[in-house]
Amino acid sequence: MKKLFVIIILLFLFSCQDGPRAVFNEEFVKVNPKIELPFEKLIGEYGLDDDSKRRYGIAYNDSVKLIIKKDSSFIAENYLDYKTDSLLLKIYNGKLIYTNDFKDSFLYLRPKDNNFIGGGSFDIYYRKKDSVFALYVYTPFIPATKESNMKYREGDYLRYIKIKK
């Protein structure tokens, strides 16, 4: 009976955490920079995955998209404000810088300006089970300042999964 009581208490304590830990590399693998990856394969529509929505408190039915176009421009629909962690119901238009020097094992994808994610970066992953591309959009850490209401925030990532070609 005592063991059962201890187990129930432990289950209760572990269920009271702030939520599940972020799934990082369990289902996804970073693209190998030694293999050529043409930009054309990245073109398409990406949606924010449920894990990222849960961690940032975004409603499941909210559409958060990132669309990459042929001319290396992108459109972010309903994107996250990296300073406040709040969802901006706006459209952001930007340009991407993409370099894939697979001979020197160098793969680089990021927005041309810092307004979208404040100097953060993108990493390219693919899902193990079906090889669908995923973009990990890294947000920078935010130091505690008057402008950020004295709130410090660690850098984090948002995972966008490709949904259309």
Long-range contacts (C-beta under 8 A, 24 or more apart in sequence): 19-54, 19-55, 20-51, 20-54, 22-51, 22-55, 22-156, 22-157, 23-51, 24-157, 27-127, 27-128, 27-129, 28-125, 28-126, 28-127, 28-128, 28-134, 28-159, 29-125, 29-126, 29-128, 30-123, 30-124, 30-125, 31-107, 31-124, 31-125, 31-126, 31-133, 33-100, 33-102, 33-105, 33-106, 33-107, 34-102, 34-105, 35-102, 36-100, 36-102, 37-100, 37-102, 37-107, 37-124, 38-100, 39-72, 39-98, 39-100, 40-70, 41-133, 42-68, 42-98, 42-109, 42-124, 42-133, 42-135, 43-68, 43-69, 43-70, 43-165, 44-68, 44-133, 44-162, 44-163, 44-164, 44-165, 45-162, 45-163, 45-164, 46-133, 46-134, 46-135, 46-160, 46-161, 46-162, 46-163, 47-160, 47-161, 47-163, 48-158, 48-159, 48-160, 49-134, 49-159, 49-160, 49-161, 51-159, 52-157, 52-158, 52-159, 52-160, 55-156, 56-80, 56-85, 56-87, 56-158, 57-85, 58-87, 62-87, 65-160, 66-135, 66-137, 66-160, 68-96, 72-96, 72-97, 72-98, 74-111, 76-116, 79-116, 80-139, 80-158, 82-117, 82-118, 82-120, 82-139, 82-140, 82-142, 83-118, 83-142, 83-148, 84-148, 85-153, 92-116, 96-122, 109-135, 120-155, 123-157, 125-159, 127-161, 132-161, 132-162, 133-161, 133-162, 134-159, 134-160, 134-161, 134-162, 135-159, 135-160, 135-162
